[in-house]
Amino acid sequence: MNDQTTIVGDLVEVLKKSKWLLVPFMLIGGFAAYYLSANFIEPTYEASTQVLLVTKQEDDRVDSSEVLSSLSLVNTYRVIMKSPAILSEVRERVPNAPDPIADAITVESEEDSQVINVVVTHTDAAGAAETANVISEVFAAEIPDLMNIDNVRILSPAEVPTDPVSPNLLMNTAIGIFVGLFFGAFIGLMRYLFDKRIQTEQEAERLLDLPVIGSVPVIERRDMKVKKTKLPNVKGDIPHVPSKKERQSS
């Protein structure tokens, strides 16, 4: 346990001493990620539409068997939406649709729900919305012929998205900062591992298993300069100091 504590303590000390590396690397990583995401990654937009599977009503009451029948058809309808029978016509009607369309479409539905969500991902916001709307229109028009059931209605059409879903500038910048932190910490750790000098008294005691009797302080060059002092300016008469001949004659 003491060895683990010592290792963790050493790592913390390494990070503290390497902060002059960590901060620049974090700033460079964050700036590079933001710049690349904003200027070199093409933004992607999502447009979604909803299709409802309606049930027949008798005497203003919904037949539960009809509801169960509609729910059982949800998975079948999801497959039909992505089939060539639907997408080939969508391709003809939407020239700027994503290519391939099947890879840009996500068809999903909540459990025990008669609502099917159609999500289209595209680099063109208007093209994504148009593709989603045409898919729902073609699907609603083709289902009566394909399934002999007219139970599909468009619940809500897709609108042109204004904000891209990717790239996420905030997330990418955070990832860049983390990558910069990792590289800065890695370089600091390598410097520590290959530096064989003993830095502190505690490290000397731990490595040599001997007590430290004394240490030589580090003296800066500026501290070794002799400071010049000025003699005080004493005003008044300077007393006469007799010479050796005067002292002998006296």
DRENPA-3360 file (N, C-alpha, C; in nm, 2 decimals, always signed):
BEGIN
1 = MNDQTTIV = +0.08/-0.12/+0.00/+0.00/+0.00/+0.00/+0.09/+0.12/+0.00 ~ +0.20/+0.12/+0.08/+0.29/+0.24/+0.08/+0.35/+0.26/-0.05 ~ +0.39/+0.15/-0.12/+0.45/+0.16/-0.25/+0.35/+0.23/-0.35 ~ +0.23/+0.19/-0.35/+0.13/+0.25/-0.44/+0.11/+0.39/-0.41 ~ +0.11/+0.43/-0.28/+0.09/+0.57/-0.24/+0.21/+0.65/-0.29 ~ +0.33/+0.59/-0.28/+0.45/+0.66/-0.32/+0.45/+0.68/-0.47 ~ +0.40/+0.58/-0.55/+0.40/+0.60/-0.69/+0.30/+0.71/-0.73 ~ +0.18/+0.70/-0.67/+0.08/+0.81/-0.70/+0.13/+0.95/-0.66;
9 = GDLVEVLK = +0.20/+0.95/-0.55/+0.26/+1.08/-0.51/+0.36/+1.13/-0.61 ~ +0.45/+1.04/-0.66/+0.55/+1.07/-0.76/+0.48/+1.12/-0.89 ~ +0.37/+1.06/-0.93/+0.30/+1.10/-1.05/+0.24/+1.24/-1.03 ~ +0.19/+1.26/-0.92/+0.14/+1.40/-0.89/+0.25/+1.50/-0.90 ~ +0.36/+1.47/-0.84/+0.47/+1.56/-0.84/+0.52/+1.59/-0.98 ~ +0.52/+1.48/-1.06/+0.57/+1.49/-1.20/+0.47/+1.58/-1.28 ~ +0.34/+1.57/-1.26/+0.24/+1.66/-1.32/+0.26/+1.80/-1.28 ~ +0.29/+1.82/-1.15/+0.31/+1.96/-1.10/+0.43/+2.02/-1.17;
17 = KSKWLLVP = +0.54/+1.94/-1.18/+0.66/+2.00/-1.23/+0.65/+2.02/-1.38 ~ +0.55/+1.94/-1.45/+0.54/+1.95/-1.59/+0.43/+2.04/-1.63 ~ +0.38/+2.13/-1.55/+0.27/+2.22/-1.58/+0.31/+2.31/-1.69 ~ +0.44/+2.34/-1.70/+0.48/+2.43/-1.81/+0.47/+2.36/-1.95 ~ +0.46/+2.22/-1.94/+0.43/+2.15/-2.07/+0.28/+2.13/-2.09 ~ +0.21/+2.10/-1.98/+0.07/+2.06/-1.99/-0.02/+2.18/-2.04 ~ +0.00/+2.30/-1.99/-0.08/+2.41/-2.03/-0.06/+2.44/-2.18 ~ +0.06/+2.46/-2.23/+0.07/+2.48/-2.38/+0.01/+2.37/-2.46;
25 = FMLIGGFA = +0.04/+2.24/-2.43/-0.02/+2.13/-2.50/-0.17/+2.13/-2.50 ~ -0.23/+2.16/-2.39/-0.37/+2.17/-2.38/-0.43/+2.28/-2.47 ~ -0.36/+2.40/-2.47/-0.41/+2.51/-2.55/-0.39/+2.47/-2.70 ~ -0.28/+2.42/-2.73/-0.26/+2.38/-2.88/-0.36/+2.28/-2.92 ~ -0.38/+2.17/-2.84/-0.47/+2.07/-2.87/-0.62/+2.12/-2.89 ~ -0.66/+2.20/-2.80/-0.80/+2.26/-2.81/-0.81/+2.35/-2.93 ~ -0.71/+2.43/-2.95/-0.72/+2.52/-3.07/-0.72/+2.45/-3.20 ~ -0.63/+2.35/-3.21/-0.63/+2.27/-3.33/-0.76/+2.19/-3.36;
33 = AYYLSANF = -0.82/+2.13/-3.25/-0.94/+2.06/-3.27/-1.05/+2.16/-3.31 ~ -1.06/+2.27/-3.25/-1.16/+2.37/-3.29/-1.14/+2.42/-3.43 ~ -1.02/+2.45/-3.47/-0.99/+2.50/-3.60/-1.03/+2.40/-3.71 ~ -0.98/+2.27/-3.69/-1.01/+2.17/-3.79/-1.16/+2.14/-3.80 ~ -1.23/+2.14/-3.68/-1.37/+2.11/-3.69/-1.45/+2.22/-3.76 ~ -1.41/+2.35/-3.74/-1.48/+2.46/-3.79/-1.45/+2.48/-3.94 ~ -1.33/+2.44/-3.99/-1.29/+2.48/-4.12/-1.28/+2.36/-4.22 ~ -1.26/+2.24/-4.17/-1.23/+2.13/-4.26/-1.33/+2.01/-4.25;
41 = IEPTYEAS = -1.42/+2.01/-4.15/-1.52/+1.91/-4.14/-1.65/+1.97/-4.19 ~ -1.71/+1.90/-4.29/-1.83/+1.95/-4.35/-1.95/+1.93/-4.25 ~ -2.03/+2.03/-4.22/-2.14/+2.01/-4.13/-2.25/+1.92/-4.18 ~ -2.31/+1.85/-4.09/-2.41/+1.75/-4.13/-2.54/+1.79/-4.06 ~ -2.65/+1.78/-4.13/-2.78/+1.82/-4.07/-2.88/+1.70/-4.07 ~ -2.97/+1.70/-3.98/-3.07/+1.60/-3.96/-3.21/+1.66/-3.98 ~ -3.29/+1.59/-4.06/-3.44/+1.63/-4.07/-3.52/+1.50/-4.05 ~ -3.63/+1.52/-3.97/-3.71/+1.40/-3.94/-3.86/+1.43/-3.97;
49 = TQVLLVTK = -3.93/+1.33/-4.00/-4.07/+1.33/-4.02/-4.13/+1.21/-3.95 ~ -4.26/+1.22/-3.92/-4.33/+1.11/-3.85/-4.45/+1.06/-3.93 ~ -4.46/+0.93/-3.93/-4.57/+0.86/-4.00/-4.65/+0.79/-3.90 ~ -4.78/+0.80/-3.91/-4.87/+0.74/-3.81/-4.95/+0.62/-3.88 ~ -4.96/+0.51/-3.80/-5.04/+0.40/-3.85/-5.17/+0.41/-3.78 ~ -5.28/+0.45/-3.86/-5.41/+0.47/-3.80/-5.49/+0.34/-3.79 ~ -5.58/+0.34/-3.70/-5.67/+0.22/-3.69/-5.82/+0.26/-3.71 ~ -5.89/+0.16/-3.75/-6.03/+0.19/-3.78/-6.11/+0.20/-3.65;
57 = QEDDRVDS = -6.21/+0.29/-3.65/-6.29/+0.31/-3.54/-6.44/+0.28/-3.57 ~ -6.50/+0.21/-3.47/-6.64/+0.18/-3.49/-6.72/+0.23/-3.37 ~ -6.82/+0.31/-3.40/-6.90/+0.37/-3.30/-6.82/+0.46/-3.20 ~ -6.72/+0.53/-3.26/-6.63/+0.62/-3.19/-6.54/+0.55/-3.09 ~ -6.53/+0.42/-3.11/-6.44/+0.34/-3.02/-6.33/+0.27/-3.11 ~ -6.21/+0.27/-3.05/-6.10/+0.21/-3.12/-6.10/+0.06/-3.09 ~ -6.09/-0.02/-3.19/-6.09/-0.16/-3.18/-5.95/-0.21/-3.13 ~ -5.94/-0.27/-3.02/-5.81/-0.31/-2.97/-5.74/-0.41/-3.06;
65 = SEVLSSLS = -5.81/-0.49/-3.13/-5.75/-0.59/-3.22/-5.69/-0.51/-3.34 ~ -5.75/-0.40/-3.38/-5.69/-0.32/-3.49/-5.56/-0.25/-3.44 ~ -5.55/-0.21/-3.32/-5.43/-0.15/-3.26/-5.32/-0.25/-3.26 ~ -5.35/-0.38/-3.21/-5.25/-0.48/-3.21/-5.20/-0.52/-3.35 ~ -5.29/-0.51/-3.45/-5.26/-0.54/-3.58/-5.16/-0.44/-3.64 ~ -5.19/-0.31/-3.61/-5.10/-0.20/-3.65/-4.96/-0.21/-3.59 ~ -4.96/-0.24/-3.46/-4.83/-0.26/-3.40/-4.75/-0.37/-3.45 ~ -4.82/-0.48/-3.49/-4.74/-0.59/-3.55/-4.69/-0.55/-3.69;
73 = LVNTYRVI = -4.74/-0.45/-3.75/-4.69/-0.41/-3.89/-4.58/-0.31/-3.88 ~ -4.55/-0.26/-3.77/-4.45/-0.15/-3.76/-4.31/-0.20/-3.81 ~ -4.27/-0.31/-3.77/-4.14/-0.36/-3.81/-4.14/-0.39/-3.96 ~ -4.25/-0.44/-4.02/-4.26/-0.46/-4.16/-4.25/-0.33/-4.24 ~ -4.32/-0.23/-4.19/-4.32/-0.09/-4.25/-4.18/-0.03/-4.25 ~ -4.11/-0.06/-4.14/-3.97/+0.00/-4.13/-3.88/-0.06/-4.24 ~ -3.90/-0.19/-4.26/-3.82/-0.25/-4.37/-3.86/-0.20/-4.51 ~ -3.99/-0.18/-4.53/-4.04/-0.14/-4.66/-3.99/+0.01/-4.69;
81 = MKSPAILS = -3.98/+0.09/-4.58/-3.93/+0.23/-4.61/-3.79/+0.23/-4.66 ~ -3.71/+0.14/-4.63/-3.57/+0.14/-4.68/-3.55/+0.05/-4.80 ~ -3.66/+0.00/-4.85/-3.65/-0.10/-4.97/-3.63/-0.02/-5.10 ~ -3.58/-0.08/-5.20/-3.56/-0.02/-5.33/-3.69/+0.03/-5.39 ~ -3.80/-0.04/-5.35/-3.93/+0.00/-5.41/-3.97/+0.14/-5.37 ~ -3.93/+0.19/-5.26/-3.95/+0.32/-5.21/-3.84/+0.42/-5.25 ~ -3.72/+0.38/-5.22/-3.60/+0.47/-5.24/-3.57/+0.50/-5.38 ~ -3.60/+0.41/-5.47/-3.58/+0.44/-5.62/-3.66/+0.55/-5.67;
89 = EVRERVPN = -3.79/+0.56/-5.62/-3.87/+0.67/-5.66/-3.83/+0.80/-5.59 ~ -3.78/+0.78/-5.47/-3.73/+0.90/-5.39/-3.61/+0.96/-5.47 ~ -3.52/+0.88/-5.52/-3.41/+0.92/-5.59/-3.45/+1.00/-5.71 ~ -3.55/+0.96/-5.78/-3.60/+1.02/-5.90/-3.66/+1.16/-5.87 ~ -3.73/+1.17/-5.76/-3.80/+1.29/-5.72/-3.71/+1.40/-5.65 ~ -3.60/+1.35/-5.59/-3.51/+1.44/-5.51/-3.37/+1.43/-5.57 ~ -3.33/+1.52/-5.67/-3.20/+1.51/-5.73/-3.09/+1.52/-5.63 ~ -3.11/+1.61/-5.53/-3.00/+1.64/-5.43/-3.01/+1.55/-5.31;
97 = APDPIADA = -3.07/+1.43/-5.32/-3.08/+1.34/-5.20/-2.94/+1.28/-5.17 ~ -2.92/+1.24/-5.05/-2.79/+1.18/-5.01/-2.77/+1.05/-5.09 ~ -2.64/+1.02/-5.11/-2.61/+0.90/-5.19/-2.50/+0.82/-5.11 ~ -2.53/+0.70/-5.08/-2.66/+0.63/-5.10/-2.77/+0.67/-5.00 ~ -2.89/+0.67/-5.04/-3.00/+0.71/-4.95/-3.02/+0.62/-4.83 ~ -3.00/+0.49/-4.86/-3.03/+0.39/-4.75/-2.94/+0.41/-4.63 ~ -2.81/+0.45/-4.66/-2.72/+0.48/-4.55/-2.75/+0.60/-4.47 ~ -2.82/+0.70/-4.53/-2.85/+0.82/-4.47/-2.98/+0.82/-4.40;
105 = ITVESEED = -3.06/+0.71/-4.40/-3.19/+0.71/-4.34/-3.19/+0.62/-4.21 ~ -3.25/+0.67/-4.11/-3.28/+0.60/-3.99/-3.42/+0.59/-3.96 ~ -3.48/+0.47/-3.96/-3.62/+0.45/-3.94/-3.63/+0.38/-3.80 ~ -3.71/+0.45/-3.71/-3.72/+0.40/-3.57/-3.86/+0.42/-3.52 ~ -3.89/+0.35/-3.42/-4.02/+0.37/-3.35/-4.01/+0.33/-3.20 ~ -4.09/+0.39/-3.12/-4.09/+0.36/-2.98/-4.16/+0.23/-2.96 ~ -4.13/+0.16/-2.85/-4.20/+0.03/-2.82/-4.35/+0.06/-2.80 ~ -4.43/-0.03/-2.86/-4.58/-0.02/-2.85/-4.63/+0.11/-2.89;
113 = SQVINVVV = -4.57/+0.17/-3.00/-4.61/+0.29/-3.06/-4.65/+0.28/-3.20 ~ -4.75/+0.34/-3.25/-4.79/+0.34/-3.39/-4.73/+0.45/-3.47 ~ -4.63/+0.52/-3.41/-4.57/+0.63/-3.48/-4.43/+0.59/-3.53 ~ -4.40/+0.61/-3.65/-4.27/+0.57/-3.71/-4.19/+0.70/-3.74 ~ -4.07/+0.71/-3.69/-3.99/+0.83/-3.71/-3.89/+0.80/-3.83 ~ -3.88/+0.89/-3.92/-3.79/+0.88/-4.04/-3.69/+1.00/-4.02 ~ -3.56/+0.96/-4.00/-3.46/+1.06/-3.99/-3.36/+1.05/-4.10 ~ -3.34/+1.17/-4.17/-3.24/+1.17/-4.28/-3.13/+1.26/-4.25;
121 = THTDAAGA = -3.01/+1.21/-4.27/-2.88/+1.28/-4.24/-2.82/+1.32/-4.37 ~ -2.79/+1.45/-4.38/-2.73/+1.50/-4.51/-2.65/+1.62/-4.49 ~ -2.55/+1.65/-4.57/-2.47/+1.77/-4.56/-2.55/+1.89/-4.61 ~ -2.66/+1.87/-4.68/-2.75/+1.98/-4.73/-2.87/+1.98/-4.65 ~ -2.89/+2.09/-4.58/-3.01/+2.10/-4.49/-3.14/+2.08/-4.56 ~ -3.15/+2.16/-4.67/-3.28/+2.15/-4.75/-3.30/+2.02/-4.81 ~ -3.19/+1.96/-4.86/-3.20/+1.82/-4.92/-3.24/+1.72/-4.82 ~ -3.19/+1.73/-4.69/-3.23/+1.64/-4.59/-3.38/+1.65/-4.56;
129 = AETANVIS = -3.44/+1.77/-4.55/-3.58/+1.79/-4.52/-3.66/+1.74/-4.64 ~ -3.62/+1.77/-4.76/-3.70/+1.73/-4.88/-3.70/+1.57/-4.89 ~ -3.58/+1.51/-4.87/-3.58/+1.37/-4.88/-3.67/+1.30/-4.78 ~ -3.67/+1.35/-4.65/-3.75/+1.29/-4.55/-3.90/+1.30/-4.59 ~ -3.94/+1.42/-4.64/-4.08/+1.44/-4.67/-4.12/+1.35/-4.79 ~ -4.03/+1.34/-4.89/-4.07/+1.26/-5.01/-4.08/+1.11/-4.97 ~ -3.99/+1.06/-4.88/-4.00/+0.93/-4.83/-4.13/+0.89/-4.77 ~ -4.18/+0.98/-4.68/-4.30/+0.96/-4.62/-4.42/+0.97/-4.72;
137 = EVFAAEIP = -4.41/+1.06/-4.81/-4.52/+1.07/-4.91/-4.52/+0.94/-5.00 ~ -4.41/+0.90/-5.05/-4.40/+0.78/-5.14/-4.45/+0.66/-5.06 ~ -4.40/+0.65/-4.94/-4.44/+0.53/-4.85/-4.59/+0.53/-4.83 ~ -4.65/+0.64/-4.80/-4.80/+0.65/-4.77/-4.87/+0.62/-4.90 ~ -4.82/+0.65/-5.02/-4.89/+0.63/-5.14/-4.87/+0.48/-5.19 ~ -4.76/+0.42/-5.16/-4.74/+0.28/-5.20/-4.79/+0.17/-5.11 ~ -4.81/+0.20/-4.99/-4.86/+0.10/-4.89/-4.99/+0.04/-4.93 ~ -5.09/+0.11/-4.98/-5.22/+0.04/-5.02/-5.20/-0.06/-5.13;
145 = DLMNIDNV = -5.10/-0.04/-5.22/-5.08/-0.13/-5.33/-4.99/-0.25/-5.28 ~ -4.90/-0.22/-5.19/-4.81/-0.32/-5.14/-4.87/-0.41/-5.04 ~ -4.95/-0.36/-4.95/-5.01/-0.43/-4.83/-5.16/-0.45/-4.84 ~ -5.22/-0.38/-4.94/-5.37/-0.38/-4.94/-5.43/-0.33/-4.81 ~ -5.36/-0.23/-4.75/-5.41/-0.17/-4.63/-5.38/-0.02/-4.64 ~ -5.49/+0.06/-4.62/-5.47/+0.21/-4.63/-5.48/+0.26/-4.49 ~ -5.36/+0.25/-4.41/-5.36/+0.29/-4.27/-5.24/+0.37/-4.24 ~ -5.19/+0.44/-4.34/-5.07/+0.52/-4.31/-5.10/+0.67/-4.34;
153 = RILSPAEV = -5.07/+0.75/-4.24/-5.09/+0.90/-4.25/-4.96/+0.97/-4.21 ~ -4.94/+1.08/-4.27/-4.82/+1.16/-4.24/-4.86/+1.25/-4.11 ~ -4.79/+1.22/-4.00/-4.82/+1.29/-3.88/-4.76/+1.43/-3.87 ~ -4.64/+1.44/-3.91/-4.57/+1.58/-3.91/-4.46/+1.58/-4.02 ~ -4.46/+1.67/-4.11/-4.36/+1.68/-4.21/-4.23/+1.73/-4.15 ~ -4.12/+1.71/-4.23/-3.99/+1.75/-4.19/-3.97/+1.90/-4.22 ~ -3.90/+1.97/-4.13/-3.86/+2.11/-4.16/-3.72/+2.12/-4.18 ~ -3.68/+2.23/-4.25/-3.54/+2.25/-4.29/-3.46/+2.28/-4.16;
161 = PTDPVSPN = -3.36/+2.20/-4.12/-3.29/+2.23/-3.99/-3.20/+2.35/-4.01 ~ -3.18/+2.42/-3.91/-3.09/+2.54/-3.91/-2.96/+2.52/-3.85 ~ -2.95/+2.42/-3.75/-2.82/+2.40/-3.68/-2.77/+2.26/-3.72 ~ -2.64/+2.24/-3.75/-2.59/+2.11/-3.78/-2.58/+2.02/-3.65 ~ -2.59/+1.89/-3.67/-2.57/+1.80/-3.56/-2.43/+1.76/-3.55 ~ -2.35/+1.78/-3.65/-2.20/+1.76/-3.64/-2.13/+1.85/-3.74 ~ -2.01/+1.89/-3.71/-1.93/+1.85/-3.60/-1.97/+1.93/-3.47 ~ -1.96/+1.86/-3.36/-1.99/+1.93/-3.23/-1.86/+2.00/-3.19;
169 = LLMNTAIG = -1.86/+2.13/-3.20/-1.74/+2.21/-3.18/-1.69/+2.20/-3.03 ~ -1.79/+2.21/-2.94/-1.76/+2.20/-2.80/-1.70/+2.07/-2.76 ~ -1.76/+1.96/-2.81/-1.70/+1.83/-2.77/-1.57/+1.80/-2.84 ~ -1.55/+1.84/-2.96/-1.43/+1.82/-3.03/-1.31/+1.91/-2.97 ~ -1.35/+2.03/-2.92/-1.25/+2.11/-2.85/-1.21/+2.05/-2.72 ~ -1.31/+1.99/-2.65/-1.28/+1.92/-2.52/-1.19/+1.80/-2.55 ~ -1.21/+1.73/-2.65/-1.13/+1.61/-2.69/-0.99/+1.66/-2.72 ~ -0.98/+1.77/-2.79/-0.84/+1.82/-2.83/-0.77/+1.86/-2.70;
177 = IFVGLFFG = -0.84/+1.92/-2.61/-0.77/+1.96/-2.48/-0.72/+1.84/-2.41 ~ -0.81/+1.73/-2.40/-0.77/+1.61/-2.33/-0.65/+1.54/-2.40 ~ -0.65/+1.54/-2.54/-0.54/+1.48/-2.61/-0.41/+1.56/-2.58 ~ -0.42/+1.70/-2.58/-0.30/+1.78/-2.54/-0.25/+1.75/-2.40 ~ -0.35/+1.73/-2.31/-0.31/+1.70/-2.17/-0.24/+1.57/-2.17 ~ -0.29/+1.47/-2.24/-0.22/+1.34/-2.24/-0.08/+1.34/-2.30 ~ -0.06/+1.41/-2.41/+0.07/+1.42/-2.47/+0.17/+1.50/-2.38 ~ +0.12/+1.61/-2.31/+0.20/+1.68/-2.22/+0.24/+1.60/-2.10;
185 = AFIGLMRY = +0.15/+1.53/-2.05/+0.18/+1.44/-1.93/+0.28/+1.33/-1.97 ~ +0.26/+1.27/-2.09/+0.35/+1.17/-2.14/+0.49/+1.22/-2.16 ~ +0.51/+1.34/-2.22/+0.64/+1.39/-2.23/+0.70/+1.42/-2.09 ~ +0.62/+1.48/-2.00/+0.67/+1.50/-1.87/+0.71/+1.38/-1.80 ~ +0.64/+1.27/-1.81/+0.67/+1.14/-1.75/+0.80/+1.08/-1.81 ~ +0.82/+1.09/-1.94/+0.94/+1.04/-2.00/+1.06/+1.12/-1.95 ~ +1.05/+1.25/-1.94/+1.16/+1.33/-1.89/+1.19/+1.29/-1.75 ~ +1.09/+1.26/-1.67/+1.11/+1.22/-1.53/+1.18/+1.08/-1.52;
193 = LFDKRIQT = +1.14/+0.99/-1.61/+1.20/+0.85/-1.61/+1.34/+0.85/-1.65 ~ +1.38/+0.93/-1.75/+1.51/+0.93/-1.80/+1.60/+1.03/-1.73 ~ +1.55/+1.11/-1.64/+1.63/+1.20/-1.56/+1.67/+1.13/-1.43 ~ +1.80/+1.10/-1.42/+1.86/+1.02/-1.31/+1.90/+1.11/-1.19 ~ +1.89/+1.24/-1.20/+1.93/+1.32/-1.10/+1.83/+1.32/-0.98 ~ +1.89/+1.33/-0.86/+1.80/+1.34/-0.74/+1.76/+1.48/-0.71 ~ +1.64/+1.50/-0.70/+1.59/+1.64/-0.70/+1.56/+1.69/-0.56 ~ +1.52/+1.61/-0.47/+1.48/+1.65/-0.33/+1.55/+1.57/-0.23;
201 = EQEAERLL = +1.55/+1.62/-0.10/+1.61/+1.54/+0.01/+1.53/+1.42/+0.03 ~ +1.40/+1.43/+0.02/+1.31/+1.31/+0.05/+1.34/+1.20/-0.05 ~ +1.36/+1.24/-0.18/+1.39/+1.14/-0.28/+1.52/+1.07/-0.26 ~ +1.62/+1.15/-0.20/+1.75/+1.09/-0.17/+1.74/+0.99/-0.06 ~ +1.66/+1.02/+0.05/+1.64/+0.93/+0.16/+1.57/+0.81/+0.11 ~ +1.47/+0.82/+0.02/+1.40/+0.70/-0.03/+1.48/+0.61/-0.11 ~ +1.56/+0.67/-0.20/+1.64/+0.59/-0.29/+1.76/+0.53/-0.23 ~ +1.83/+0.60/-0.14/+1.96/+0.56/-0.08/+1.93/+0.49/+0.05;
209 = DLPVIGSV = +1.81/+0.51/+0.11/+1.78/+0.45/+0.24/+1.88/+0.49/+0.35 ~ +1.92/+0.62/+0.34/+2.01/+0.68/+0.43/+1.96/+0.82/+0.48 ~ +1.98/+0.86/+0.60/+1.93/+0.99/+0.64/+2.02/+1.10/+0.58 ~ +1.96/+1.21/+0.55/+2.03/+1.33/+0.50/+2.08/+1.41/+0.62 ~ +2.22/+1.42/+0.62/+2.28/+1.50/+0.73/+2.28/+1.64/+0.70 ~ +2.31/+1.68/+0.58/+2.31/+1.82/+0.54/+2.29/+1.84/+0.39 ~ +2.27/+1.96/+0.35/+2.25/+1.99/+0.21/+2.31/+2.12/+0.18 ~ +2.36/+2.13/+0.06/+2.42/+2.25/+0.01/+2.32/+2.34/-0.07;
217 = PVIERRDM = +2.29/+2.46/-0.02/+2.19/+2.54/-0.09/+2.24/+2.58/-0.22 ~ +2.14/+2.61/-0.31/+2.17/+2.66/-0.44/+2.19/+2.81/-0.43 ~ +2.31/+2.86/-0.47/+2.34/+3.00/-0.46/+2.34/+3.06/-0.60 ~ +2.25/+3.15/-0.62/+2.24/+3.22/-0.75/+2.36/+3.31/-0.78 ~ +2.39/+3.33/-0.90/+2.51/+3.41/-0.94/+2.49/+3.56/-0.89 ~ +2.37/+3.60/-0.89/+2.35/+3.74/-0.85/+2.37/+3.76/-0.70 ~ +2.36/+3.65/-0.62/+2.38/+3.66/-0.48/+2.53/+3.66/-0.45 ~ +2.61/+3.62/-0.54/+2.76/+3.62/-0.52/+2.83/+3.75/-0.55;
225 = KVKKTKLP = +2.76/+3.84/-0.61/+2.82/+3.97/-0.63/+2.83/+4.05/-0.50 ~ +2.95/+4.12/-0.49/+2.98/+4.20/-0.37/+2.91/+4.33/-0.39 ~ +2.83/+4.36/-0.29/+2.76/+4.49/-0.30/+2.86/+4.60/-0.25 ~ +2.87/+4.71/-0.33/+2.95/+4.82/-0.29/+2.87/+4.92/-0.20 ~ +2.95/+4.96/-0.09/+2.88/+5.05/+0.01/+2.96/+5.18/+0.01 ~ +2.88/+5.28/+0.01/+2.94/+5.42/+0.02/+2.97/+5.46/+0.16 ~ +3.09/+5.53/+0.18/+3.13/+5.58/+0.31/+3.04/+5.70/+0.34 ~ +3.01/+5.71/+0.47/+2.93/+5.83/+0.50/+3.01/+5.96/+0.48;
233 = NVKGDIPH = +2.94/+6.06/+0.44/+3.00/+6.19/+0.42/+3.00/+6.27/+0.55 ~ +3.11/+6.27/+0.62/+3.12/+6.33/+0.75/+3.17/+6.48/+0.73 ~ +3.09/+6.57/+0.77/+3.12/+6.71/+0.76/+3.20/+6.75/+0.89 ~ +3.28/+6.85/+0.87/+3.36/+6.90/+0.98/+3.51/+6.89/+0.96 ~ +3.59/+6.94/+1.06/+3.73/+6.94/+1.05/+3.78/+6.80/+1.07 ~ +3.88/+6.76/+0.99/+3.94/+6.63/+1.00/+4.06/+6.64/+1.10 ~ +4.06/+6.56/+1.21/+4.16/+6.58/+1.31/+4.30/+6.55/+1.26 ~ +4.40/+6.62/+1.31/+4.54/+6.60/+1.26/+4.60/+6.48/+1.33;
241 = VPSKKERQ = +4.66/+6.39/+1.24/+4.72/+6.27/+1.29/+4.87/+6.30/+1.29 ~ +4.94/+6.30/+1.41/+5.08/+6.33/+1.41/+5.16/+6.22/+1.34 ~ +5.27/+6.26/+1.27/+5.36/+6.17/+1.20/+5.45/+6.10/+1.29 ~ +5.53/+6.01/+1.24/+5.62/+5.94/+1.33/+5.73/+6.03/+1.38 ~ +5.78/+6.13/+1.30/+5.89/+6.22/+1.34/+5.84/+6.31/+1.45 ~ +5.71/+6.36/+1.44/+5.65/+6.44/+1.54/+5.64/+6.37/+1.67 ~ +5.61/+6.24/+1.66/+5.59/+6.16/+1.78/+5.72/+6.14/+1.85 ~ +5.83/+6.12/+1.78/+5.96/+6.10/+1.84/+6.02/+6.23/+1.90;
249 = SS = +6.00/+6.34/+1.83/+6.05/+6.47/+1.89/+5.98/+6.51/+2.02 ~ +5.85/+6.46/+2.02/+5.78/+6.50/+2.15/+5.81/+6.40/+2.26;
% end
